[in-house]
Amino acid sequence: MANQEEPIKVTDDFKQCWQSAGRHLQSQVEGGLTWMRASLDEPFMEHLSFRLGNQLFFVRVIDVDNELKVPGTDENLIKIAEGCKGHACIMPMRFSFGNWMPVEKGWGLLSAVDKKPVNPPDLVTDEKIEMTDWELHDFAVQVVRQNLMHEGEHVAGWVSNPELQPSIWISTEEFPQWVVVQAVRWPAEAKIPDNIKEIEDAYASKEAKGTFAYVTFANENQNVKEPLKEGEKPLPIYRGDKAYISYSGLLSTEN
């Protein structure tokens, strides 16, 4: 198994396997899935992730015959699933007659924990599930990433793990640029991380420029123009529900 110092790189063979896995999952629901991750940008916690109803699924694609170099680890897959209160799944694939195909029936998924079959629709309920801090951070990273791409910036890499910063790297002609992203639950205010100097020093040798961005979230029905009354709590932000979103843009890292 690869370690963090020597990560396995994405090969063309793995990309073909990954694409076949994604197409198979997409075909399981009429109209397709709500994807959270459907790209091969490094570093990897999962290879694919999607939401179905009120449940989140994180998928690691593997070659059942162990002939394919597969990036990432089961440990990281389980870590992100636990952080988001989702389901860690592996998807065994086999190359046969010129194509990559799922080994398992139905959705092709197995639990990464006990290797039992996973049928996502069976796990969906009507329960309202409040978004975890990890989910909200991932949401914030996607908001910033999509805005940067819309503005014509080249996003060279991104990571949704809140324990890792910077969250986003931008490639420019002059110098590389990194972005520390923060998710904020209204009415809390954004705060530049206390270790921002450590992050700046870590990338000083690369002459990289650092910036800070935050995204504020609130329940769609929350009146964010009025302060909370004494003892009042903000409305929960539920998974899959619409939310109020406010993006700061790129800011200086100076406090």
N, C-alpha and C positions, 0 to 999 in steps of 0.2 A: 504494500500500500504506500502511495506517495505521501511525503510529509510536506510541511509548509515551505521548507527550504528548497525542495525540488518538485514543484508542482508538475503534474502531467499536462502537457499542452494539448489543445484541441486539434485532432487530426481530421483529414477529410473523411476518413472512414467513420469516425465517431459522429461527425456532423451529419452524415447520411443516416446513421442509426437514429440520432436525435430527431431529425426531421420526420422520419417514419413514425417514431413514437408520438410526436406532437400531432401529426395528421390523424393517427388512430384515436387519440384522446379527443381531438376536435370533432371527430365523426360520431362520438357517442351521444352528443346532445344536438337536437335540431336547432339550427341557428348558431351552433358553436358555443365555446366556453368563454367565461370571463377570465382572461389571462392576467396574471400578475407578472410572471417572468416567462418570456418566450424568446430569449436571446442567449447567445453564448458568450456574453461579456464576462471576463474574469474580474475578481475571484469568484469561485463557485461555493454557494451553500447548497443550492439545489440546481438541477438542470432545467426543470419546468415547474411552474406553480400556477394554480388556478383556484378560483372561487366558484363553488356551486351552492346556491342558496346561502345559508348561513355558515357554511363549512369551507375551510381552506385545505388545500392538498398540495404537498410539496413532493416532487418526484425526482428520483435519481435513476437514470437510464443505465442499465448494465448489460453486458454481453454474457449470456448464460454459458457460453463455451469458453469464456475467459481468453479470447484471442484479441480482443479490442482493448486499447489503452483508454481507460475511463477516468476523466479528471474528477476531482472532488472526493469527498469521503462520506461514509454513512454517519460518522460522528457529527459532521457539520449539518447534514440533512436533518438529523434528529434534533439538533440544537435549534435550528430556525423554526422547525415545526413546533417545538415546545415553547419557544419564545412567542410565537403567534397563536398558540392554542389551536394548532392545526394537526393534520395527519401526515406523518412521514411515510412515504411510499417508495418502493423500488419497482421498476418496470423491466423485467427480464426480456431481452430481445435475442433473436437468433437470425443469422444470415442464412437464408435458404433459397435456392433457385434464383439467385440474383437480387433478392430483396431482403430487407430487414423486417421481421414480423414479430409481434408480441408472442411470448411463449404461453402466457396464461389466457384463459377465456375471458369474455366480456371486456371490461375496461383494460385488462392486462396488468392490473396493479396488485402488489402484495404489501402488507405492512412491513416496514423496515424493522419493526420491533419483534414481532412474533412470526413473520412470514406467512400469515394467513391472508386469503384473498380479500381485497377491498373493493366494494361496490359503492362508489360515492353517493348515488341517490339514496341508498339505505341509511346514510348517516345524516342526511339533511332533516332539520326539524323546523318548527315554527318559532323556536326560542329566539328572543332578541339577545344577541351576544355583543357585549361592549368590546370595542377594539382595544387590543393590548398596546403597550408603549412601542413594542417592536413593529407591530402592524402600522401604527401611525407614523413611525420613523420611515418605514419603507414607502408609505404613501407620500411623505414629504419629499423623499429623494426622487420619486417619480415625477412629482409636480415640478421640482426644480429642473430635473433632467429634460422633461418635455418642453419647458419654457426656453431653456437654453438652445435646444435643437430648433425650436420655432424661430428663434432669433438668428439662426444660421451658424451657431457655434458647433464645433466638432467635439462631441462628448467621447473621449477616448476610453473611459472606464467608469464604473460606478459600483458601489457596494451598499447593500441595504442593512448590513449588520450594525446596529447602533453602538456596538462596542468598538467599532473600527472607524477612525477618521483619518484623512478626509473621506467624504462620501462620494465625491465626484471629481474626475480629472477632465480638464479641457485641454485640447491640443491647439496651439496657436503657432503662427509663424515666428513670433518673437521669443516666447518662452512658454513652458508648460504652466498650467494654472490649476490649482486645486480649490475645492469648495468644501468647507465644513457645513453640514446641513443639520438643522435642528427642527424638530417637530414640537409645536406648542399647543397645549390644550387651553383654549380661552377659559377664563380671563387671565391666565398666567402670561408673563412677558418673556420674550426671548432674552437669552443671556449668552454671551460669547463664552465658550468653555474655559475653565480655569487653566487647562493645559494647552492653550492655544500657542504659547511661546514654545513649548516642547514640539508641537507639530511643525511650527515654522522652522525651528532648528533642524528637525529631522530631514527636511527637504531643501535646506539652504544650499547644499552642495549642487543641487540640480538647477539652481537659479529659478526655482518655481515661485510663482506669485500666489499668495493665498487670499481667499475671500471667504465671507461668511454669508449664509442665507438661511432664513427660517420661514416656516409655513405654519400659520395659525389655523387651527381647526375648531369647529363648534358644531353642535347639532343644528340641522337646518332650521329648526323651529326656535332656536335660541335668539333672543333679542340682544345682539352684541353691542348695540348702541347705548344700552342702559346697564349700569353697574349692578352687580348682584346685591340684593338686600342682605342685611346681617343674618347669618345663619343659612342663607340660601345656597344651594349647590347648583352648578351648571348642569344642563341636561346631558345625559350620556351620549357618546358618539357610538352608534351601533354599526356593526359590520354589514355592509351591503346597502345601508341607507344613505340618502343624500346628506351632504354636509356642507357647512359654510367653510370656504377656504380663502385665505388671504396670504399671498406670496410677497415677500419683502424685496425680491430682486437681489443682486449681488452687492454685498456691503463690505466695507473695510473691516479688517480684523482688529483694528484699534478699538479699545474699550471707550 
